[in-house]
Every structure is written in C-alpha cells, then in structure tokens.
Amino acid sequence: MQESLSSAPAVAAVPLADFVNIAAYKFITLDNLEALRTQYQEITQRLALKGTILLTPEGINMFLSGTRANIDEYLAWVRSDARLADLEVKESLSAEQSHKRMLVKIKAEIITMRMPLIKPEDGRAPFVEAKTLKRWLDQGHDDNGKPVVMVETRNDFEVDVGTFNNTVDYRIKKFTEFPALIEEHKADFEGKTVVTFCTGGIRCEKAAIHMQNIGYDNVYQLEGGILKYFEEVGGAHYTGDCFVFDYRTALNPQLQPTETVQCFACRAVVTPRQQLAPEYVYEVSCPHCYGKAAE
C-alpha cells in the first residue's frame, strides 16, 4: 500500500450530526384544535419531520427531529403564531432522526395530572435556572441559606436511568400519583427550598404549582428540566443519563445518545451491563421480562 505523502497526523473520522432534535412546550390556551392539527400535519409532512406533537386546550408539547434547515423553517412557522412567538426550544444532535414516524395528536392535557385547577398559563411557579441551581448545589444551600432538596416528578423507570444526587424519589408509576404523595409528605420539607425537576420542564412546572396551591412556601421548578441543565452546565451533581422518549432511549450530560436501550418485548430500560446477561435477546426478552410470558 502506498504511504501517505502528508506529514499531518491521521484524524479519526467523526460521525456527522445530520439531524437536529428539538423539545419544546408552552402552556397557552389553544382552540380549534382539529384545524390546528391539520396545519401541523401539513407542515411537518412537507418538511419531512419525525416525532410527536401534542395539541391540547392548555397548550402544546413537541418532540421533533429533522435537518437544520427544515427545523429552522418549522420553528419560524410556529413562532409566526403570536401565542407561540416566545416558544423556547431545547436541542440535541444525532446522526439519524430520533423518531421513526410523525404523529400530531389532540389530548386533554399536555401531561396528564387530572388537576383542572392547575393552569400554568395563569401564572407560573417560581423557577430556578440551571446555573443558579448548580451554584446552590455547589454551596449546599440557596442564597438565603436554606438547604436545597431536589424532588423527582418522573416515573420510576426514567429515574433509574439517572437523576440528581440525593434526590427525593417516590417511585411513582404515573404522574397522577404525584399530587397526593407530595401532600402527604409536606412536613418533610419544612424549612427547606424544594426544586422539582423532570426531563424538559412540563411535569415539574405543574408539580411546583400544585405544591404552592397546597401550602409549600419555598418551591421552584428547574427551568427547562434536565435537558436544559445538561445543555447549560453539564452533569454536575447528576449521576447517570436522562431517559428520553425516542429511539435514543437516554442522553448523557453531553446530550449524546448512550448504549442504554428499551426492551422490545416489555419496554423496560435495559442498561449496557444488563444487555450482557443471557436473558437479553434482541427484540425477544430482557432480564426484566425473561420467562414471565410462560408463567
């Protein structure tokens, strides 16, 4: 083989990040949802976007993947609606689209809580930005000297992929369990600053409002959730990765896909270590469900 004439050292090939993945939501009154659904279906089809958009009377939630040009065109179109002009977006990159199909759904709530009196559009709970939260966790207290307690609002299988250190986790199976549990344990947080968090901000926003409504006097939501925290400050005070609801399954603090997967059979999260077990057979079984079908 002929040797290279260049004296420059070889550079390892880096996979191109061809696709932009966005997560965004806003609590805002929406009406004429069927007509709106048609409009969103048309533009996402034209721009070859993949993902999920939820349209509800209380607002919009979206997880989409596409090329940079098409994502930018889509966001310009969305923000042309005065109600969504200030829509904030969290981004990550990937070599392939993070979703396999495009769905535009109409639902009753952005995230089901069954607490109709909670209306974030009428007034948000106080929020703490990622850099401020990191500083609080670095120093062990907030700016008023109160100890800071992180409270999970995600489901247990999401938490198992990764979470903040020393967090309060009630092991909920669905978000509708959270309101009663946080009310039951209210005395545990007296004299403390509570920060609720979730993947992108929706659940922790509703959770913080509910906590205010039942008498918590020093509660915040993490602005933008874990994904925004990763984007702005990395993985400080966080152990593991962040579960996401697309083919990537989990993102590390650099917002890169990890080797964690979901079992095709039971949808449980399967870590790289668990994938080494003999019970893990691709698209057949995993250590969580192996043998259970026959029982």
Steps between C-alpha positions, in 0.01 A plus 500: 500500500636841409585715801337837543715792388342723765691547823184598690383248762198291414172631638230256603177534307221663698141405415312794359209631704257531212186549706381750758268373773282752678283491810267788578176576677288793604194528720264724303130482419446332163171460320385364163726204564386294202587781257830556680577129477455509124737795469770328708457177305546683171816689593671207673428280199632762259820541702548124554502538879452203731379498858195583708298816549230518768233766459282563805266769634776591748787523251744320272778248549736379228793266443623521141798404288610629161776673310622835627343691212163328538493535879580870468225547241254312720582709809467823302154384394400403855619832643302690239200414721502788750406260780823306442734784400715447809510119482825376654669192358753247628724341236719195457669349193508150356619312194147379421151621576408431861144396409378261234160653420305824535196527728287805576258420781220682678487433875331644807827595673863544400589262781221321684464616860121521539524825699282740299566794735867499402536744211863597435384754243343703784828520690808285531659383821842658563777339298872459549736502203763231454803715588336624819398149602855375447631780720249412771598133484870593499464701820244267662226760547307770319578871514305532826693220668223241477590140410395404147300181441456361147165327439437260210177529303585231243394136496718243672643339184619841381664574834689170484691622194636800689410779741639774720700389801309464828166561333161416652344230283155362585526224236182606325365294212310791346488873556144494636643339817719800578248752643381278785851384589651847516211618719542201731871579549470877534645505853824346370586824319443758771778761508645378170508624143342246266592471131278280284644368175421278203630435149402821326301710747134408456442270795710703742315818399162345583645338813638826638168680447315222680746518788444874530124443497521261797720728709865444409654844545845451347475287186657544157493317171821435307468718192517282188543179698795263490565552129549875548717432805721270293517758222607783731710341775558134408464218751603667826316346798331251266573128476418301185317607187160646414225280360336639187193373317655420162722238341808634681350396838749704705731799460816564699587843645662589166155440342637203307317164464620223730500121474191469719202350315139405559391137485290437189281254689424676831632855438715489816824695500799271446844632595817400311591268790158331490537450125788262577267265689390180321137603561544794264410394147452783254130559427409190705566543873707670768586431867182683601257282306688177421285197577198701612299439184498128573386542861 
